[in-house]
Amino acid sequence: MPITAQSRMSNIKASIEKYIYDKLVLIEGIPVDFEEVPFESGSQTEWIQERIIGPGDVQFLRQVGGGADLGQNKELLLSFNCFVQRDNTTKVVRHYELRDIVYNYFTIGTSIPIYDYNDDDFVNILDYLIVFEVEDDRTIHNNEWRQYNLTLVLNYTESWTKT
């Protein structure tokens, strides 16, 4: 039973990172440390680190998309760490401001399009990841950096065709 394109974890990861790049890097101009991509934090005074930190709950579905496909609703934990160098800012709330910028693009109910990167289809939307809830929302005490963590639960439907 092959999984469908919207169920491929590679498509999920690439779609999340495209959304983050479009919103935080291109629109807001904030450097982002993407997982498994070289990033030099030493030269930055502030940045956002994005990580998929694991799966959440899973709920089996007998029929998906009105057809005979099987599937499951899946949750994915997406974590953002907002860093601001203590020595290079006079704003003690800048890490909170970065958190607010991130959350502005990831409010509950936000739809993130899933594209088929495996087949180089960057036009047709396969499905959507939905921001479902806030899992963690807090400052992290660190002597070198002002740091804020925002972890979100994203929900999507994974499906496969019965054979």
Backbone as JSON Lines, residues from 0, in Angstrom:
{"i":0,"aa":"M","n":[0.84,-1.18,0.0],"ca":[0.0,0.0,0.0],"c":[0.89,1.24,0.0]}
{"i":1,"aa":"P","n":[1.09,1.86,-1.15],"ca":[1.96,3.04,-1.2],"c":[1.27,4.27,-0.57]}
{"i":2,"aa":"I","n":[2.09,5.06,0.12],"ca":[1.54,6.29,0.68],"c":[1.35,7.31,-0.44]}
{"i":3,"aa":"T","n":[0.43,8.21,-0.24],"ca":[0.18,9.25,-1.23],"c":[1.19,10.38,-1.06]}
{"i":4,"aa":"A","n":[1.27,11.24,-2.07],"ca":[2.27,12.32,-2.06],"c":[2.12,13.24,-0.86]}
{"i":5,"aa":"Q","n":[0.87,13.53,-0.45],"ca":[0.7,14.43,0.7],"c":[1.08,13.77,2.01]}
{"i":6,"aa":"S","n":[1.36,12.47,1.98],"ca":[1.74,11.74,3.18],"c":[3.25,11.59,3.32]}
{"i":7,"aa":"R","n":[3.99,11.89,2.27],"ca":[5.44,11.73,2.32],"c":[6.04,12.75,3.28]}
{"i":8,"aa":"M","n":[6.81,12.28,4.23],"ca":[7.42,13.17,5.21],"c":[8.35,14.17,4.53]}
{"i":9,"aa":"S","n":[8.98,13.78,3.44],"ca":[9.86,14.7,2.71],"c":[9.06,15.89,2.16]}
{"i":10,"aa":"N","n":[7.84,15.63,1.69],"ca":[6.98,16.72,1.2],"c":[6.49,17.6,2.35]}
{"i":11,"aa":"I","n":[6.19,16.97,3.5],"ca":[5.74,17.73,4.67],"c":[6.85,18.67,5.12]}
{"i":12,"aa":"K","n":[8.06,18.14,5.29],"ca":[9.2,18.95,5.74],"c":[9.49,20.09,4.76]}
{"i":13,"aa":"A","n":[9.57,19.77,3.47],"ca":[9.88,20.79,2.46],"c":[8.8,21.86,2.4]}
{"i":14,"aa":"S","n":[7.53,21.46,2.56],"ca":[6.43,22.43,2.52],"c":[6.47,23.37,3.73]}
{"i":15,"aa":"I","n":[6.78,22.82,4.9],"ca":[6.9,23.65,6.1],"c":[8.04,24.64,5.92]}
{"i":16,"aa":"E","n":[9.18,24.17,5.43],"ca":[10.34,25.04,5.28],"c":[10.13,26.09,4.2]}
{"i":17,"aa":"K","n":[9.4,25.77,3.15],"ca":[9.08,26.79,2.14],"c":[8.2,27.88,2.75]}
{"i":18,"aa":"Y","n":[7.2,27.48,3.52],"ca":[6.31,28.44,4.17],"c":[7.11,29.34,5.11]}
{"i":19,"aa":"I","n":[7.99,28.75,5.91],"ca":[8.81,29.53,6.84],"c":[9.72,30.48,6.07]}
{"i":20,"aa":"Y","n":[10.36,29.98,5.02],"ca":[11.26,30.82,4.22],"c":[10.51,32.0,3.6]}
{"i":21,"aa":"D","n":[9.36,31.72,3.0],"ca":[8.56,32.79,2.38],"c":[8.13,33.85,3.38]}
{"i":22,"aa":"K","n":[7.73,33.43,4.57],"ca":[7.18,34.36,5.56],"c":[8.27,35.05,6.39]}
{"i":23,"aa":"L","n":[9.16,34.26,6.98],"ca":[10.11,34.82,7.94],"c":[11.37,35.39,7.28]}
{"i":24,"aa":"V","n":[11.88,34.72,6.24],"ca":[13.1,35.19,5.6],"c":[12.78,36.26,4.56]}
{"i":25,"aa":"L","n":[11.91,35.95,3.6],"ca":[11.64,36.9,2.53],"c":[10.84,38.12,2.98]}
{"i":26,"aa":"I","n":[9.76,37.9,3.72],"ca":[8.91,39.03,4.13],"c":[9.5,39.77,5.32]}
{"i":27,"aa":"E","n":[9.88,39.06,6.37],"ca":[10.33,39.71,7.62],"c":[11.84,39.99,7.64]}
{"i":28,"aa":"G","n":[12.6,39.3,6.81],"ca":[14.04,39.53,6.76],"c":[14.81,38.98,7.96]}
{"i":29,"aa":"I","n":[14.26,37.95,8.59],"ca":[14.89,37.36,9.78],"c":[15.68,36.12,9.36]}
{"i":30,"aa":"P","n":[16.95,36.01,9.77],"ca":[17.7,34.78,9.47],"c":[17.06,33.58,10.17]}
{"i":31,"aa":"V","n":[16.98,32.46,9.44],"ca":[16.39,31.24,9.99],"c":[17.4,30.1,9.87]}
{"i":32,"aa":"D","n":[17.58,29.4,10.96],"ca":[18.42,28.21,11.02],"c":[17.52,27.0,10.75]}
{"i":33,"aa":"F","n":[17.59,26.5,9.5],"ca":[16.8,25.33,9.11],"c":[17.56,24.06,9.47]}
{"i":34,"aa":"E","n":[16.83,23.05,9.87],"ca":[17.42,21.76,10.23],"c":[18.22,21.2,9.06]}
{"i":35,"aa":"E","n":[19.43,20.73,9.35],"ca":[20.32,20.07,8.38],"c":[20.85,21.01,7.29]}
{"i":36,"aa":"V","n":[20.73,22.31,7.47],"ca":[21.27,23.29,6.54],"c":[22.35,24.07,7.28]}
{"i":37,"aa":"P","n":[23.55,24.18,6.72],"ca":[24.61,24.92,7.43],"c":[24.16,26.34,7.79]}
{"i":38,"aa":"F","n":[24.46,26.73,9.02],"ca":[24.06,28.05,9.52],"c":[25.12,28.52,10.5]}
{"i":39,"aa":"E","n":[25.61,29.73,10.29],"ca":[26.64,30.29,11.16],"c":[26.0,31.26,12.14]}
{"i":40,"aa":"S","n":[25.72,30.77,13.35],"ca":[25.05,31.62,14.34],"c":[25.98,32.66,14.95]}
{"i":41,"aa":"G","n":[27.29,32.42,14.89],"ca":[28.24,33.34,15.51],"c":[28.23,34.73,14.92]}
{"i":42,"aa":"S","n":[27.86,34.85,13.66],"ca":[27.84,36.15,13.01],"c":[26.48,36.84,13.12]}
{"i":43,"aa":"Q","n":[25.52,36.2,13.74],"ca":[24.16,36.75,13.84],"c":[23.94,37.41,15.2]}
{"i":44,"aa":"T","n":[23.16,38.48,15.2],"ca":[22.77,39.09,16.47],"c":[21.4,38.58,16.9]}
{"i":45,"aa":"E","n":[20.63,38.07,15.93],"ca":[19.35,37.44,16.23],"c":[19.01,36.49,15.1]}
{"i":46,"aa":"W","n":[18.27,35.45,15.44],"ca":[17.8,34.51,14.43],"c":[16.74,33.61,15.04]}
{"i":47,"aa":"I","n":[16.1,32.85,14.14],"ca":[15.09,31.88,14.57],"c":[15.55,30.5,14.12]}
{"i":48,"aa":"Q","n":[15.46,29.55,15.02],"ca":[15.81,28.16,14.72],"c":[14.51,27.37,14.61]}
{"i":49,"aa":"E","n":[14.36,26.62,13.52],"ca":[13.17,25.81,13.27],"c":[13.54,24.35,13.35]}
{"i":50,"aa":"R","n":[12.72,23.56,14.05],"ca":[12.95,22.12,14.12],"c":[11.63,21.36,14.18]}
{"i":51,"aa":"I","n":[11.54,20.29,13.4],"ca":[10.46,19.33,13.57],"c":[10.96,18.39,14.66]}
{"i":52,"aa":"I","n":[10.27,18.37,15.8],"ca":[10.81,17.62,16.94],"c":[10.11,16.3,17.19]}
{"i":53,"aa":"G","n":[9.14,15.98,16.38],"ca":[8.56,14.65,16.54],"c":[7.09,14.59,16.23]}
{"i":54,"aa":"P","n":[6.63,13.38,16.08],"ca":[5.2,13.17,15.84],"c":[4.4,13.31,17.12]}
{"i":55,"aa":"G","n":[3.16,13.66,16.96],"ca":[2.23,13.71,18.09],"c":[1.27,12.55,18.0]}
{"i":56,"aa":"D","n":[0.02,12.8,18.35],"ca":[-1.0,11.74,18.34],"c":[-1.36,11.32,16.91]}
{"i":57,"aa":"V","n":[-1.84,10.08,16.8],"ca":[-2.29,9.52,15.53],"c":[-3.68,8.95,15.72]}
{"i":58,"aa":"Q","n":[-4.56,9.18,14.74],"ca":[-5.92,8.64,14.79],"c":[-6.21,7.95,13.46]}
{"i":59,"aa":"F","n":[-6.49,6.64,13.46],"ca":[-6.74,5.88,12.25],"c":[-8.07,6.28,11.61]}
{"i":60,"aa":"L","n":[-8.11,6.33,10.27],"ca":[-9.33,6.64,9.52],"c":[-9.61,5.5,8.54]}
{"i":61,"aa":"R","n":[-10.87,5.11,8.43],"ca":[-11.23,4.02,7.51],"c":[-11.36,4.5,6.07]}
{"i":62,"aa":"Q","n":[-11.89,5.69,5.87],"ca":[-12.03,6.23,4.53],"c":[-11.47,7.64,4.52]}
{"i":63,"aa":"V","n":[-10.69,7.93,3.48],"ca":[-10.07,9.24,3.36],"c":[-10.46,9.83,2.01]}
{"i":64,"aa":"G","n":[-10.84,11.08,2.01],"ca":[-11.16,11.76,0.76],"c":[-12.39,11.23,0.05]}
{"i":65,"aa":"G","n":[-13.31,10.63,0.78],"ca":[-14.54,10.15,0.18],"c":[-14.36,8.89,-0.64]}
{"i":66,"aa":"G","n":[-13.17,8.31,-0.63],"ca":[-12.92,7.12,-1.44],"c":[-12.6,5.92,-0.59]}
{"i":67,"aa":"A","n":[-11.88,5.01,-1.21],"ca":[-11.55,3.75,-0.53],"c":[-10.18,3.8,0.11]}
{"i":68,"aa":"D","n":[-9.52,4.97,0.09],"ca":[-8.2,5.07,0.7],"c":[-8.3,4.96,2.21]}
{"i":69,"aa":"L","n":[-7.25,4.44,2.8],"ca":[-7.12,4.38,4.24],"c":[-6.22,5.53,4.68]}
{"i":70,"aa":"G","n":[-6.25,5.84,5.96],"ca":[-5.38,6.91,6.4],"c":[-5.41,7.12,7.89]}
{"i":71,"aa":"Q","n":[-4.8,8.21,8.29],"ca":[-4.79,8.58,9.7],"c":[-4.56,10.07,9.82]}
{"i":72,"aa":"N","n":[-5.19,10.66,10.83],"ca":[-4.89,12.04,11.18],"c":[-3.63,12.0,12.01]}
{"i":73,"aa":"K","n":[-2.66,12.82,11.63],"ca":[-1.39,12.83,12.34],"c":[-1.11,14.23,12.87]}
{"i":74,"aa":"E","n":[-0.4,14.25,13.97],"ca":[0.06,15.51,14.53],"c":[1.58,15.55,14.44]}
{"i":75,"aa":"L","n":[2.09,16.74,14.23],"ca":[3.52,16.95,14.1],"c":[3.9,18.12,15.0]}
{"i":76,"aa":"L","n":[4.97,17.99,15.76],"ca":[5.42,19.08,16.63],"c":[6.47,19.9,15.89]}
{"i":77,"aa":"L","n":[6.23,21.2,15.79],"ca":[7.14,22.13,15.12],"c":[7.59,23.16,16.15]}
{"i":78,"aa":"S","n":[8.9,23.21,16.35],"ca":[9.46,24.08,17.39],"c":[10.23,25.24,16.77]}
{"i":79,"aa":"F","n":[10.03,26.42,17.34],"ca":[10.78,27.61,16.98],"c":[11.52,28.1,18.21]}
{"i":80,"aa":"N","n":[12.82,28.31,18.1],"ca":[13.59,28.96,19.14],"c":[14.05,30.31,18.6]}
{"i":81,"aa":"C","n":[13.69,31.35,19.3],"ca":[14.05,32.72,18.9],"c":[15.23,33.16,19.75]}
{"i":82,"aa":"F","n":[16.34,33.52,19.1],"ca":[17.56,33.9,19.8],"c":[17.89,35.37,19.53]}
{"i":83,"aa":"V","n":[18.3,36.07,20.58],"ca":[18.78,37.44,20.46],"c":[20.03,37.54,21.33]}
{"i":84,"aa":"Q","n":[21.13,38.01,20.73],"ca":[22.37,38.14,21.48],"c":[22.23,39.24,22.53]}
{"i":85,"aa":"R","n":[22.52,38.92,23.77],"ca":[22.35,39.88,24.88],"c":[23.18,41.14,24.69]}
{"i":86,"aa":"D","n":[24.41,41.03,24.19],"ca":[25.32,42.17,24.1],"c":[24.99,43.12,22.95]}
{"i":87,"aa":"N","n":[24.2,42.69,21.99],"ca":[23.98,43.51,20.79],"c":[22.58,44.09,20.69]}
{"i":88,"aa":"T","n":[21.88,44.19,21.79],"ca":[20.56,44.8,21.75],"c":[20.29,45.55,23.04]}
{"i":89,"aa":"T","n":[19.59,46.65,22.9],"ca":[19.14,47.38,24.09],"c":[17.7,47.03,24.41]}
{"i":90,"aa":"K","n":[17.08,46.23,23.54],"ca":[15.68,45.85,23.75],"c":[15.61,44.52,24.49]}
{"i":91,"aa":"V","n":[15.2,44.57,25.72],"ca":[15.12,43.33,26.51],"c":[13.93,42.46,26.11]}
{"i":92,"aa":"V","n":[13.06,42.98,25.26],"ca":[11.9,42.2,24.83],"c":[12.01,41.72,23.39]}
{"i":93,"aa":"R","n":[13.18,41.87,22.77],"ca":[13.3,41.53,21.35],"c":[12.98,40.05,21.09]}
{"i":94,"aa":"H","n":[13.35,39.13,21.98],"ca":[13.02,37.71,21.77],"c":[11.51,37.49,21.83]}
{"i":95,"aa":"Y","n":[10.8,38.29,22.61],"ca":[9.33,38.24,22.62],"c":[8.78,38.76,21.29]}
{"i":96,"aa":"E","n":[9.4,39.8,20.75],"ca":[8.96,40.34,19.46],"c":[9.14,39.31,18.35]}
{"i":97,"aa":"L","n":[10.27,38.6,18.37],"ca":[10.48,37.54,17.37],"c":[9.43,36.45,17.52]}
{"i":98,"aa":"R","n":[9.11,36.09,18.75],"ca":[8.05,35.1,19.0],"c":[6.74,35.57,18.4]}
{"i":99,"aa":"D","n":[6.41,36.85,18.6],"ca":[5.16,37.4,18.06],"c":[5.15,37.39,16.54]}
{"i":100,"aa":"I","n":[6.29,37.65,15.91],"ca":[6.38,37.61,14.45],"c":[6.11,36.19,13.96]}
{"i":101,"aa":"V","n":[6.74,35.21,14.6],"ca":[6.52,33.81,14.22],"c":[5.05,33.45,14.4]}
{"i":102,"aa":"Y","n":[4.51,33.76,15.57],"ca":[3.14,33.36,15.86],"c":[2.13,34.04,14.92]}
{"i":103,"aa":"N","n":[2.46,35.23,14.45],"ca":[1.6,35.92,13.49],"c":[1.35,35.07,12.24]}
{"i":104,"aa":"Y","n":[2.35,34.28,11.84],"ca":[2.22,33.41,10.66],"c":[1.77,31.99,11.01]}
{"i":105,"aa":"F","n":[1.69,31.68,12.29],"ca":[1.33,30.33,12.72],"c":[0.23,30.34,13.77]}
{"i":106,"aa":"T","n":[-0.74,31.25,13.64],"ca":[-1.85,31.26,14.58],"c":[-2.69,29.99,14.4]}
{"i":107,"aa":"I","n":[-3.42,29.63,15.42],"ca":[-4.24,28.42,15.36],"c":[-5.24,28.55,14.21]}
{"i":108,"aa":"G","n":[-5.3,27.5,13.39],"ca":[-6.18,27.5,12.23],"c":[-5.48,27.85,10.93]}
{"i":109,"aa":"T","n":[-4.23,28.31,11.0],"ca":[-3.48,28.64,9.79],"c":[-3.28,27.39,8.94]}
{"i":110,"aa":"S","n":[-3.48,27.53,7.63],"ca":[-3.29,26.44,6.68],"c":[-1.96,26.61,5.96]}
{"i":111,"aa":"I","n":[-1.15,25.58,5.98],"ca":[0.14,25.58,5.29],"c":[0.05,24.6,4.13]}
{"i":112,"aa":"P","n":[0.18,25.08,2.89],"ca":[0.01,24.17,1.75],"c":[1.1,23.1,1.68]}
{"i":113,"aa":"I","n":[0.69,21.9,1.28],"ca":[1.62,20.8,1.06],"c":[1.76,20.62,-0.45]}
{"i":114,"aa":"Y","n":[3.01,20.68,-0.93],"ca":[3.32,20.49,-2.35],"c":[4.07,19.18,-2.54]}
{"i":115,"aa":"D","n":[4.11,18.7,-3.78],"ca":[4.8,17.45,-4.1],"c":[6.21,17.76,-4.59]}
{"i":116,"aa":"Y","n":[7.13,17.89,-3.66],"ca":[8.52,18.18,-4.0],"c":[9.22,16.99,-4.62]}
{"i":117,"aa":"N","n":[8.76,15.77,-4.32],"ca":[9.38,14.57,-4.9],"c":[9.18,14.51,-6.4]}
{"i":118,"aa":"D","n":[8.06,15.02,-6.88],"ca":[7.78,15.02,-8.32],"c":[7.94,16.42,-8.93]}
{"i":119,"aa":"D","n":[8.62,17.32,-8.21],"ca":[8.87,18.7,-8.68],"c":[7.61,19.44,-9.06]}
{"i":120,"aa":"D","n":[6.53,19.21,-8.32],"ca":[5.27,19.93,-8.56],"c":[5.11,20.98,-7.46]}
{"i":121,"aa":"F","n":[5.53,22.2,-7.78],"ca":[5.49,23.29,-6.81],"c":[4.28,24.19,-7.03]}
{"i":122,"aa":"V","n":[3.35,23.76,-7.86],"ca":[2.19,24.58,-8.21],"c":[0.91,24.04,-7.58]}
{"i":123,"aa":"N","n":[0.68,22.75,-7.74],"ca":[-0.57,22.15,-7.28],"c":[-0.49,21.81,-5.79]}
{"i":124,"aa":"I","n":[-1.45,22.31,-5.04],"ca":[-1.51,22.04,-3.61],"c":[-2.17,20.68,-3.4]}
{"i":125,"aa":"L","n":[-1.47,19.8,-2.68],"ca":[-1.99,18.45,-2.43],"c":[-2.97,18.43,-1.27]}
{"i":126,"aa":"D","n":[-2.66,19.18,-0.24],"ca":[-3.45,19.2,0.99],"c":[-2.89,20.33,1.84]}
{"i":127,"aa":"Y","n":[-3.31,20.4,3.08],"ca":[-2.83,21.44,3.99],"c":[-2.46,20.87,5.34]}
{"i":128,"aa":"L","n":[-1.4,21.41,5.92],"ca":[-1.12,21.23,7.34],"c":[-1.88,22.33,8.05]}
{"i":129,"aa":"I","n":[-2.49,22.01,9.16],"ca":[-3.27,23.0,9.91],"c":[-2.6,23.19,11.27]}
{"i":130,"aa":"V","n":[-2.37,24.46,11.64],"ca":[-1.86,24.73,12.99],"c":[-3.0,24.43,13.95]}
{"i":131,"aa":"F","n":[-2.8,23.43,14.8],"ca":[-3.86,22.9,15.65],"c":[-3.85,23.5,17.05]}
{"i":132,"aa":"E","n":[-2.67,23.61,17.66],"ca":[-2.59,24.16,19.01],"c":[-1.17,24.55,19.35]}
{"i":133,"aa":"V","n":[-1.03,25.32,20.42],"ca":[0.27,25.69,20.96],"c":[0.63,24.67,22.04]}
{"i":134,"aa":"E","n":[1.76,24.01,21.86],"ca":[2.23,23.0,22.8],"c":[3.09,23.61,23.91]}
{"i":135,"aa":"D","n":[3.94,24.56,23.53],"ca":[4.84,25.2,24.49],"c":[5.04,26.64,24.07]}
{"i":136,"aa":"D","n":[5.08,27.55,25.03],"ca":[5.17,28.98,24.75],"c":[5.85,29.63,25.96]}
{"i":137,"aa":"R","n":[7.21,29.76,25.9],"ca":[7.91,30.19,27.11],"c":[9.3,30.73,26.79]}
{"i":138,"aa":"T","n":[9.83,31.52,27.71],"ca":[11.21,31.95,27.62],"c":[12.11,30.83,28.15]}
{"i":139,"aa":"I","n":[13.34,30.83,27.68],"ca":[14.34,29.89,28.16],"c":[15.51,30.72,28.68]}
{"i":140,"aa":"H","n":[15.9,30.49,29.9],"ca":[16.98,31.27,30.5],"c":[18.33,30.78,30.0]}
{"i":141,"aa":"N","n":[19.11,31.74,29.53],"ca":[20.4,31.46,28.92],"c":[21.27,32.68,29.18]}
{"i":142,"aa":"N","n":[22.51,32.49,29.61],"ca":[23.38,33.62,29.94],"c":[23.89,34.38,28.72]}
{"i":143,"aa":"E","n":[24.02,33.69,27.58],"ca":[24.58,34.32,26.38],"c":[23.51,34.94,25.49]}
{"i":144,"aa":"W","n":[22.35,34.31,25.42],"ca":[21.28,34.73,24.51],"c":[20.0,35.0,25.27]}
{"i":145,"aa":"R","n":[19.17,35.87,24.75],"ca":[17.78,35.94,25.16],"c":[17.08,34.93,24.25]}
{"i":146,"aa":"Q","n":[16.34,34.02,24.83],"ca":[15.78,32.93,24.04],"c":[14.31,32.72,24.38]}
{"i":147,"aa":"Y","n":[13.53,32.45,23.33],"ca":[12.11,32.16,23.49],"c":[11.79,30.92,22.67]}
{"i":148,"aa":"N","n":[11.0,30.01,23.24],"ca":[10.59,28.8,22.53],"c":[9.08,28.81,22.32]}
{"i":149,"aa":"L","n":[8.69,28.56,21.06],"ca":[7.29,28.41,20.7],"c":[7.18,27.08,19.95]}
{"i":150,"aa":"T","n":[6.45,26.13,20.52],"ca":[6.26,24.83,19.89],"c":[4.79,24.66,19.55]}
{"i":151,"aa":"L","n":[4.54,24.3,18.31],"ca":[3.18,24.2,17.79],"c":[2.86,22.76,17.38]}
{"i":152,"aa":"V","n":[1.59,22.43,17.43],"ca":[1.11,21.14,16.93],"c":[0.44,21.4,15.59]}
{"i":153,"aa":"L","n":[0.95,20.74,14.54],"ca":[0.35,20.81,13.21],"c":[-0.38,19.5,12.96]}
{"i":154,"aa":"N","n":[-1.51,19.58,12.28],"ca":[-2.34,18.41,12.01],"c":[-2.46,18.23,10.5]}
{"i":155,"aa":"Y","n":[-2.38,16.99,10.05],"ca":[-2.59,16.69,8.63],"c":[-3.1,15.25,8.49]}
{"i":156,"aa":"T","n":[-3.61,14.94,7.32],"ca":[-4.12,13.59,7.05],"c":[-3.13,12.86,6.16]}
{"i":157,"aa":"E","n":[-2.67,11.73,6.65],"ca":[-1.8,10.85,5.89],"c":[-2.69,9.77,5.29]}
{"i":158,"aa":"S","n":[-2.47,9.43,4.02],"ca":[-3.33,8.4,3.41],"c":[-2.52,7.48,2.52]}
{"i":159,"aa":"W","n":[-3.09,6.34,2.25],"ca":[-2.5,5.37,1.34],"c":[-3.62,4.62,0.65]}
{"i":160,"aa":"T","n":[-3.33,4.08,-0.51],"ca":[-4.33,3.41,-1.33],"c":[-4.35,1.92,-1.0]}
{"i":161,"aa":"K","n":[-5.55,1.4,-0.81],"ca":[-5.69,-0.05,-0.6],"c":[-5.4,-0.76,-1.92]}
{"i":162,"aa":"T","n":[-4.69,-1.86,-1.83],"ca":[-4.42,-2.63,-3.06],"c":[-4.97,-4.02,-2.94]}
